[in-house]
Amino acid sequence: MMGSYAKVRDGVVNRVIVADEDFVNRYIDNEVGKWIQTSYNTRGGIHYDPATGQPSPDQSKALRKNFAGIGYTYDSGRDAFYPPKPFPSWTLNETSCQWEAPVAMPSDGKMYSWDESTKQWTEVTNG
């Protein structure tokens, strides 16, 4: 069965592949590190149905909190992947292993970007 695997060295993901589990188990890898399975459809500790994009009724497929990406951290204590910290003021949500701003982004349908100097969301305007 095909799956996604992240190559982790010193806690950092440096490669992600899609391969059959037997291939990963038999592969002679001379590079330092370990292959760890990751789930493309897992975000924030929730597995999403690939057909609907909605949370899956079968959450047993939620794997390691987030899909691994190059440069992500693999935290063996949490058994979780999480992305690089985007801003110094953001904190890691211990449940989802996703970074959160100190102020929630407005949910009014407008586009915003984070301003680290003011620690506020700034509306993105055209022009």
trRosetta pair geometry for C-beta under 8 A, 3 or more apart (Angstrom, degrees):
i j d omega theta_ij theta_ji phi_ij phi_ji
1 20 6.8 129 65 -140 25 74
1 21 6.2 19 61 -2 76 111
2 18 6.0 25 -179 172 110 95
2 19 6.9 -165 -141 117 73 12
2 20 5.7 -53 -89 -83 58 59
3 18 7.2 -167 99 -148 23 64
3 19 7.1 -31 61 67 64 54
3 20 7.7 86 18 -131 76 22
3 21 6.0 42 20 -63 123 87
3 37 5.6 -16 145 -140 136 108
4 16 6.3 7 -177 -178 103 100
4 17 7.2 170 -150 88 58 37
4 18 5.4 -34 -95 -96 69 70
4 37 6.9 104 80 -161 57 63
4 38 4.9 -62 105 72 106 84
4 39 6.8 151 47 -100 114 18
4 40 5.3 118 -16 -45 148 91
4 67 7.1 9 99 -148 156 97
4 68 7.5 -179 136 42 115 97
5 16 7.1 168 85 -152 41 56
5 17 5.5 -16 60 61 90 84
5 18 7.8 150 16 -100 75 23
5 19 6.1 -39 15 39 122 105
5 24 5.4 148 -63 -105 167 144
5 35 4.7 9 173 -174 126 104
5 36 6.7 147 -159 70 73 29
5 37 5.6 -45 -101 -97 73 50
5 38 6.7 144 -115 15 19 84
6 13 4.6 -49 -175 -128 121 114
6 15 7.1 154 -158 85 51 51
6 16 5.0 -20 -101 -100 73 81
6 35 7.2 149 74 -153 37 54
6 36 5.3 -27 62 64 90 86
6 37 7.8 107 15 -156 78 4
6 38 4.9 56 -19 -22 109 130
6 68 3.6 -31 -72 100 146 163
6 72 7.5 -57 -149 63 151 120
6 74 6.8 165 105 -67 136 129
6 81 6.8 109 5 -94 168 140
7 13 6.9 109 69 -155 52 62
7 14 5.5 -58 93 63 102 81
7 15 4.0 20 30 54 121 99
7 16 7.5 -139 12 -68 74 36
7 17 7.6 48 -26 -2 99 102
7 29 8.0 -163 -121 -163 120 149
7 31 7.1 21 -172 98 139 133
7 33 5.1 65 175 123 87 142
7 34 7.5 159 -152 78 54 29
7 35 5.8 -30 -94 -93 64 66
8 11 6.7 2 180 -125 107 13
8 12 6.8 152 -152 70 69 26
8 13 5.6 -38 -94 -89 73 58
8 14 7.6 140 -111 10 25 78
8 33 5.6 170 81 -167 39 102
8 34 5.4 -25 60 62 93 80
8 35 7.7 151 14 -101 80 16
8 36 5.4 11 -4 6 126 121
8 74 4.4 -34 -123 20 144 148
9 12 6.3 -33 69 61 66 79
9 14 5.7 -8 22 0 110 128
9 31 7.5 -80 -72 151 132 101
9 32 5.6 85 -128 106 116 87
9 33 3.6 -67 -73 -87 84 111
9 34 7.9 150 -78 14 51 61
10 33 7.9 -67 -2 -98 60 88
11 73 5.8 -1 156 -154 95 80
11 74 5.7 -150 -156 60 52 73
11 75 7.2 41 -152 -86 106 44
11 76 7.5 -97 -106 -15 88 94
12 71 6.8 -22 -170 -142 103 29
12 72 7.4 153 -155 80 58 39
12 73 6.3 -39 -99 -104 61 54
12 74 7.3 -158 -74 13 12 83
13 16 6.6 21 175 -57 124 94
13 68 4.8 166 -103 180 157 114
13 69 6.5 124 87 85 145 30
13 70 5.7 -131 113 -116 97 31
13 71 6.6 -35 68 31 88 22
13 72 4.5 17 20 54 128 86
13 73 7.6 -113 -5 -58 88 9
13 74 6.2 106 -54 -33 87 101
13 81 6.8 32 -42 -137 135 118
14 33 7.0 -108 34 -96 117 164
14 70 6.3 44 -146 -139 27 86
15 70 6.9 27 -83 -97 26 98
16 38 6.9 -52 -135 45 111 141
16 68 5.5 174 -96 98 121 101
16 69 6.7 -52 -26 -120 146 32
16 70 6.5 -117 -5 -51 101 75
19 23 4.5 -109 172 77 115 131
19 24 5.4 129 97 -50 128 92
19 27 7.9 5 160 -43 161 138
20 23 4.5 96 63 -3 85 105
20 24 7.4 -160 91 -4 47 83
21 24 5.7 -55 -152 37 37 110
21 25 6.2 34 152 -17 69 109
21 37 7.9 -7 -106 -88 97 125
22 25 5.7 -58 -145 40 32 111
22 26 6.0 15 161 -6 68 114
23 26 6.2 -69 -143 47 25 99
23 27 5.8 43 157 -48 66 104
24 27 5.7 -36 -137 9 27 121
24 35 5.2 -154 -164 127 115 158
27 35 7.8 76 60 -30 131 154
29 33 7.8 -77 141 67 133 86
29 35 7.3 147 -14 -34 166 112
36 64 7.3 101 147 -84 116 161
36 68 7.5 112 85 -48 102 155
36 74 6.2 111 48 -138 158 152
37 63 6.4 -59 118 170 98 147
37 64 7.6 164 95 -9 67 132
38 42 7.6 -135 177 47 69 119
38 63 6.4 167 -153 109 32 116
38 64 5.8 -77 -117 60 69 136
38 67 5.5 100 155 -147 114 53
38 68 4.0 -109 -94 4 163 103
38 81 6.1 14 -119 -13 121 151
39 42 3.9 67 85 -5 116 116
39 47 6.5 -44 141 -112 150 98
39 61 6.3 138 -136 158 149 81
39 62 6.9 -153 60 -148 158 27
39 63 3.7 121 -18 42 119 111
39 64 7.0 154 12 39 91 88
39 67 6.2 -102 87 -89 48 78
40 50 7.9 35 99 -91 109 118
40 67 5.2 52 -123 -113 33 135
41 47 5.6 52 113 -161 100 73
41 48 4.9 -134 -179 60 91 75
41 49 7.4 53 -172 -92 141 5
41 50 5.4 -90 -93 -64 134 87
41 56 7.5 61 139 -29 130 129
41 61 7.1 6 78 130 117 121
41 67 7.6 93 6 -63 19 118
42 45 7.2 5 -178 -123 100 11
42 46 6.9 165 -149 79 64 34
42 47 5.1 -32 -93 -94 81 67
42 48 7.5 176 -89 10 29 76
42 61 7.4 -154 -68 126 106 76
42 62 5.0 124 -123 -145 116 61
42 63 5.3 -155 -22 44 160 64
42 64 7.0 108 99 60 151 64
42 65 6.9 128 144 115 117 14
42 66 6.3 -156 113 -116 89 19
42 67 5.9 144 60 -50 76 72
43 46 6.3 -27 70 60 63 84
43 48 6.6 5 22 -13 101 120
43 66 5.8 42 -126 -121 47 76
43 67 6.9 -28 -74 0 72 92
43 98 7.8 41 176 -70 77 132
44 65 7.0 -31 -158 -175 11 76
44 66 6.8 53 -41 -80 34 91
44 93 7.9 4 -140 83 91 137
44 96 3.7 -20 -154 -154 80 113
44 97 7.5 -179 -127 52 40 67
44 98 5.2 -31 -97 -20 85 132
45 62 5.9 49 177 174 48 135
45 65 4.8 -22 -72 -126 73 67
45 66 7.8 -35 -42 -48 50 66
45 80 7.9 -32 -80 -120 90 121
45 95 6.3 -86 6 152 158 70
45 96 5.2 -121 5 -121 108 52
45 97 6.8 117 -48 19 97 94
46 55 5.3 -59 178 -117 121 104
46 59 7.1 -60 -141 -126 58 105
46 62 5.9 -65 -144 -108 14 130
47 55 7.2 89 76 -155 52 65
47 56 4.6 -41 107 32 96 124
47 58 7.1 -51 86 95 139 67
47 59 5.5 163 28 -132 108 52
47 60 7.9 -37 9 59 154 31
47 61 4.3 114 -143 86 163 91
47 62 3.9 -126 -34 -69 96 71
47 63 7.5 62 -84 -3 110 69
48 52 7.9 -135 175 78 84 75
48 53 5.9 -3 172 -160 126 36
48 54 6.6 160 -152 84 85 17
48 55 6.0 -64 -103 -96 63 36
48 56 6.1 151 -154 -26 12 88
49 52 4.5 25 88 39 122 96
49 53 6.9 -50 73 3 75 16
49 54 5.6 0 34 61 110 71
49 55 7.4 48 -7 118 86 14
49 56 4.5 133 -58 -88 77 82
50 53 7.7 27 -154 -67 22 51
55 59 7.6 -4 177 -84 100 98
56 59 6.4 158 82 -74 91 51
56 61 6.3 -10 81 48 157 122
56 62 8.0 -172 50 -51 115 86
58 61 5.7 58 115 -4 98 105
59 62 5.0 -9 -173 -7 75 118
62 65 7.8 41 166 -86 98 25
64 68 7.4 -5 109 -48 137 96
64 74 7.7 -24 -168 -135 133 90
64 79 5.8 -108 -110 147 77 73
64 80 5.3 159 -173 -119 65 39
64 81 5.2 54 141 -2 114 89
65 78 7.1 2 -26 140 142 114
65 79 8.0 140 -13 103 100 63
65 80 3.7 28 8 -141 135 106
65 81 6.2 -169 67 46 96 60
65 82 6.7 -24 105 -66 136 85
65 96 6.6 124 -161 175 104 39
65 97 3.9 35 164 37 156 133
65 98 7.9 -164 164 -39 111 75
66 72 7.5 -150 98 -150 119 145
66 80 7.0 61 17 -176 84 87
66 81 4.9 -117 71 85 87 91
66 82 5.9 96 30 -96 138 52
66 83 7.2 -84 127 -27 157 81
66 96 7.9 67 -55 162 103 73
66 97 5.9 -130 -10 94 111 111
66 98 6.8 124 -69 -74 135 86
67 81 7.1 -68 114 80 15 141
68 72 5.1 -155 -153 60 67 145
68 74 7.0 -4 -112 -76 123 99
68 81 4.3 -119 -88 -132 77 162
69 72 4.8 106 55 -32 68 117
69 81 7.8 131 13 161 62 130
69 83 6.4 11 47 -102 122 90
71 83 7.5 32 103 -153 94 68
71 84 5.5 -38 146 -35 109 117
72 81 4.9 34 144 -176 138 100
72 82 6.3 167 -164 82 97 24
72 83 5.4 -59 -108 -99 88 43
72 84 7.1 -118 -102 -33 41 65
73 81 7.0 158 81 -152 49 52
73 82 5.6 -15 57 61 96 78
73 83 7.9 59 15 142 80 3
73 84 7.4 116 -22 -84 93 51
74 80 7.5 173 -151 90 52 35
74 81 5.5 -27 -98 -95 69 74
75 78 4.3 28 104 34 119 106
75 79 7.4 -63 93 -10 72 14
75 80 5.2 -7 55 60 102 83
75 81 7.8 176 16 -87 75 23
75 82 6.9 9 -6 13 115 106
75 97 7.4 -156 32 -131 130 129
76 79 6.6 23 -161 -80 38 54
78 94 7.9 -142 -115 -159 130 69
78 97 6.3 138 142 -87 147 127
80 97 4.3 -160 161 -77 142 165
81 97 7.2 115 78 131 36 142
82 92 6.5 53 159 -135 166 117
82 97 4.2 -128 -73 163 118 97
82 98 6.7 -161 -137 -86 105 35
82 99 7.4 123 174 -37 116 81
83 86 7.5 27 112 -48 117 89
83 98 7.7 30 23 -132 100 65
83 99 6.9 -83 68 -5 97 114
85 88 7.3 68 137 -92 126 33
85 90 6.1 175 -165 72 88 109
85 92 7.7 -77 -97 -60 98 93
85 99 5.9 141 -131 -102 59 141
86 90 5.9 40 56 14 86 155
86 99 5.7 165 12 97 97 157
86 114 7.4 93 125 50 125 151
87 90 4.8 97 63 -12 86 106
87 99 7.9 140 35 160 74 137
87 101 7.4 31 52 -108 134 81
87 114 6.0 -111 -36 125 153 142
87 116 4.8 -163 -150 -96 122 115
88 116 6.9 81 34 -157 88 128
89 101 7.2 34 104 -150 103 64
89 102 5.3 -67 155 -15 109 120
89 116 6.3 168 7 -143 116 83
89 119 5.4 -141 -175 -116 175 106
90 99 4.4 45 147 177 134 108
90 100 6.1 162 -161 74 90 32
90 101 5.6 -49 -102 -92 93 43
90 102 7.2 -131 -98 -30 43 71
91 99 7.1 152 78 -150 23 67
91 100 5.9 -28 65 60 73 87
91 102 7.3 79 -2 -79 102 74
92 97 6.5 -4 -174 -140 105 48
92 98 7.5 154 -149 79 63 19
92 99 6.0 -45 -95 -95 57 61
92 100 7.7 123 -128 14 12 83
93 96 4.5 15 98 43 127 95
93 97 6.7 -96 77 -34 76 14
93 98 5.4 -1 36 58 116 69
93 99 7.4 -172 -1 -100 84 11
93 100 5.2 76 -47 -19 103 122
94 97 7.5 18 -156 -70 20 60
101 104 7.1 153 74 -91 103 22
101 105 6.6 92 35 -46 141 82
101 114 5.9 -154 -102 -114 133 128
101 119 7.9 156 -175 -168 97 72
101 121 7.4 82 134 -60 168 95
102 119 5.9 -12 55 -176 126 116
103 119 6.6 116 -4 148 118 82
103 120 6.1 -9 55 -116 156 53
103 121 6.6 -135 100 -14 114 92
104 107 7.8 -29 147 -29 111 98
105 112 5.4 175 -155 68 104 142
105 114 8.0 -78 -88 -74 104 88
105 121 5.1 120 -125 -89 69 152
106 110 6.8 7 94 52 122 103
106 112 6.3 126 39 -46 93 148
106 121 6.1 -157 0 86 88 147
110 123 5.5 -21 143 -135 136 104
110 124 7.6 169 158 43 88 73
111 123 7.1 95 79 -163 58 62
111 124 4.1 -51 108 50 107 116
112 121 4.1 12 176 179 138 112
112 122 6.4 141 -157 68 79 35
112 123 5.7 -50 -99 -99 75 42
112 124 6.2 -168 -100 -10 17 88
113 121 7.2 147 71 -155 26 67
113 122 5.6 -28 64 62 78 91
113 124 5.5 83 -15 -65 99 106
114 120 8.0 168 -151 93 57 27
114 121 6.2 -45 -98 -102 55 63
114 122 7.7 122 -137 16 8 84
115 118 4.7 16 109 38 119 99
115 119 7.3 -77 92 -18 73 14
115 120 5.6 -9 55 64 107 70
115 121 7.3 150 11 -120 86 12
115 122 4.8 66 -31 -21 120 119
116 119 6.7 21 -159 -78 35 57
118 122 7.7 91 53 -57 132 107
